[in-house]
Amino acid sequence: MTFFSNEAPDTLFSLRMPMVQAFGLQGVRIGDDQATVLMPANPLHTNSRGDVHGGAFAVLMDCVLSCAARAHEPARFGVITVDMSLHYVAGTRGDVVATARCERRGKSLCFVRGEAHDADGNLLTLATGTFKLVERQPPA
C-alpha cells in the first residue's frame, strides 16, 4: 500500500486532474486494489441546507472508484468511467472519507465498489462502477 500526502493540489495518486483541486480532494492511500480519498468540508460544495451536495459526493466517488481501478499501477494507467451508480444514504456537513476496492480487473474493464463515511464512521454513500483502463502516453 502506498501512502500519499504531499502531492500538488491538482494531482491524485500521480495523475494531474484539475477537478481534484476544485474539490480539494486528497489522496490518502492506494494499492492492493484499493484507494482512499479525503474530501475536506467546503461551504462551496453544499446544498441549500448546508449539507454536502449530492454532486460533490458524485465527484468524490467517481474519483475514488477510478483510483481503485488503477491501484495496481497508479502512474501507468488512467481510466474512463463507463458506468457508475450512487446510493445516497445520509448527509453530512463535515469531512468525507471515501474508500473503494477493485473487485475484478479484466484486460480493459474494471468493476469497483466503494463507500463514503463521515468523521464518526457513519455511512453516507454507496457506489459501484465500471471503468475502462487507458494506458498513459509519456509526455511529448
C-alpha positions as CSV (number, residue, x, y, z in Angstrom):
1,M,0.0,0.0,0.0
2,T,1.4,3.4,-1.0
3,F,0.6,6.4,1.1
4,F,0.4,9.9,-0.4
5,S,0.4,13.2,1.4
6,N,2.5,15.8,-0.4
7,E,1.0,15.8,-3.9
8,A,0.2,19.1,-5.8
9,P,-3.4,20.3,-5.2
10,D,-4.4,19.3,-8.7
11,T,-2.9,15.7,-8.5
12,L,-4.4,12.5,-7.3
13,F,-2.2,9.5,-7.0
14,S,0.3,10.7,-9.6
15,L,-2.2,12.0,-12.1
16,R,-2.9,15.6,-12.7
17,M,-6.7,16.3,-12.6
18,P,-7.9,19.9,-12.2
19,M,-11.3,18.7,-10.8
20,V,-9.3,17.3,-7.8
21,Q,-8.2,20.9,-7.0
22,A,-11.7,22.3,-7.4
23,F,-13.0,19.9,-4.8
24,G,-9.9,19.8,-2.6
25,L,-9.6,16.0,-2.9
26,Q,-6.6,14.5,-1.2
27,G,-5.3,11.0,-1.9
28,V,-4.7,9.1,1.3
29,R,-3.5,5.7,0.1
30,I,-3.6,3.4,-3.0
31,G,-2.5,-0.1,-3.6
32,D,-3.7,-3.7,-3.2
33,D,-6.7,-2.9,-5.5
34,Q,-7.9,-0.3,-3.1
35,A,-7.9,3.5,-2.8
36,T,-8.8,6.0,-0.1
37,V,-9.6,9.7,-0.8
38,L,-10.5,12.5,1.6
39,M,-12.8,15.4,0.7
40,P,-12.5,18.2,3.3
41,A,-15.6,20.1,4.2
42,N,-16.1,23.2,2.0
43,P,-19.1,25.5,2.2
44,L,-18.9,26.0,-1.6
45,H,-19.9,22.3,-2.1
46,T,-23.0,22.4,0.0
47,N,-26.7,22.4,-0.8
48,S,-29.4,24.8,0.5
49,R,-29.5,23.0,3.8
50,G,-25.7,23.3,4.3
51,D,-25.1,19.6,3.8
52,V,-22.6,18.3,1.3
53,H,-24.3,18.4,-2.1
54,G,-25.0,15.1,-3.9
55,G,-22.9,16.3,-6.9
56,A,-19.9,16.7,-4.6
57,F,-20.4,13.1,-3.4
58,A,-20.6,12.0,-7.1
59,V,-17.3,13.7,-7.9
60,L,-15.7,12.1,-4.8
61,M,-17.0,8.6,-5.6
62,D,-16.0,8.8,-9.3
63,C,-12.5,9.7,-8.3
64,V,-12.0,7.1,-5.5
65,L,-13.6,4.3,-7.6
66,S,-11.4,5.2,-10.6
67,C,-8.3,5.3,-8.4
68,A,-9.1,1.8,-7.1
69,A,-9.5,0.6,-10.7
70,R,-5.9,1.7,-11.4
71,A,-4.5,0.9,-8.0
72,H,-2.3,-2.0,-9.4
73,E,-0.2,0.6,-11.3
74,P,-1.4,4.1,-10.4
75,A,1.1,6.0,-12.6
76,R,0.8,3.8,-15.6
77,F,-3.0,4.0,-16.2
78,G,-5.7,6.5,-16.4
79,V,-9.4,5.4,-16.6
80,I,-12.6,6.3,-18.4
81,T,-15.8,6.0,-16.4
82,V,-18.2,3.6,-18.3
83,D,-20.9,3.4,-15.7
84,M,-21.5,4.5,-12.1
85,S,-24.3,4.0,-9.7
86,L,-24.7,6.0,-6.4
87,H,-26.9,5.5,-3.4
88,Y,-27.2,8.4,-1.1
89,V,-27.6,7.1,2.5
90,A,-27.2,10.2,4.7
91,G,-26.0,13.7,4.7
92,T,-23.1,15.5,6.4
93,R,-21.6,18.9,6.9
94,G,-18.0,17.7,7.6
95,D,-15.1,16.0,6.0
96,V,-15.9,12.9,4.0
97,V,-13.6,9.9,3.6
98,A,-14.2,7.5,0.6
99,T,-12.7,4.1,0.2
100,A,-13.0,1.8,-2.9
101,R,-11.9,-1.7,-3.9
102,C,-11.5,-3.1,-7.4
103,E,-13.5,-6.3,-7.3
104,R,-12.5,-7.5,-10.7
105,R,-10.0,-6.3,-13.3
106,G,-10.1,-7.6,-16.8
107,K,-7.8,-6.7,-19.8
108,S,-9.5,-3.3,-20.1
109,L,-12.6,-3.2,-17.8
110,C,-12.6,-3.0,-14.0
111,F,-15.5,-3.4,-11.7
112,V,-15.3,-1.4,-8.5
113,R,-17.4,-0.7,-5.4
114,G,-16.9,1.9,-2.6
115,E,-18.3,3.7,0.4
116,A,-18.1,7.2,1.9
117,H,-18.2,7.9,5.6
118,D,-18.1,10.9,7.9
119,A,-15.6,11.5,10.7
120,D,-17.8,9.4,13.1
121,G,-17.8,6.5,10.7
122,N,-21.4,7.0,9.6
123,L,-22.2,5.6,6.1
124,L,-23.1,8.4,3.7
125,T,-22.9,7.0,0.2
126,L,-22.5,3.6,-1.6
127,A,-21.3,3.4,-5.2
128,T,-20.4,0.8,-7.8
129,G,-18.8,1.5,-11.2
130,T,-17.3,0.1,-14.3
131,F,-14.1,1.7,-15.6
132,K,-12.0,1.3,-18.7
133,L,-8.2,1.3,-18.2
134,V,-6.3,3.6,-20.5
135,E,-2.5,3.3,-20.7
136,R,-1.0,6.7,-20.3
137,Q,1.3,8.0,-23.0
138,P,4.7,9.5,-22.0
139,P,4.7,13.4,-22.2
140,A,5.9,14.6,-25.6
